[in-house]
Amino acid sequence: MSPQTTVTGQADARLRESLDAKGKLPCPVAWKVASEFDLTVRAVGDWANENGIRIGSCALGCFE
């Protein structure tokens, strides 16, 4: 089964509760949630863009 391409329900809630004090989603958390909920990392990035959320602390430069 291939990973999901849309963030919904519990994944959405987990991402929102994982925002830092500045409202950013740390990159390692984005990857972890994607893995936990069988989401593509792209889906998490799209979710962040759609919700006006920046992804920070990205060591690989995936989210810029």
N, C-alpha and C positions, 0 to 999 in steps of 0.2 A: 504494500500500500504506500502511495507517495504522500509526502507531507502536505498539510493543509495550506492554502494560500490566503486564508482570511482569518483574522483575529476576531474571536467572539467570546461571549460568556466568561468563563473562569479565567481564560488567558487574558482577556481585556482587564478584568479586575486585578489580576496578579501584576500586570504591567503598570497599571495606575498606582497600585500601592507600593511599587518599587521605585517611584520617582524620588530623586534626591531633593534636598532642601531648596534647590533652585528650579525645580520642576523638570530636570533632565533625567533621562533614562540612561543609566550606566551601560555601556556596551556589553560588558560581561553578563549583565543581567538579561539583556536582550537575547543574547545567544543561549543562555540557560533556559529562559522561558520558551524560546523557540523549540529547544530540544525536549523539554518537559511536556509540551503540548503538541508535539509533532507538527510544528509550523515551519515554513521556510523562513529564513532570516529576512528575506525580501518582504515577506508578509508583515513581519514586525516593523521593518523600516517604513513600509507603506502606511501601516497603522499609525506610527509616530507622525509621519507627514500629514496625514488626514486629521490628526488631532492637535497639530501645532506643537508637538513635543520634539525637542532636540535630543539627540543621542550623544552622550559625552563619554570621555575616557576611552576612546576607541584606539587601541594600539595598532590595529591593522589598517585603519583608514577606510573601513567599509562604509561608514556613515559620516559623510561630510557634505 
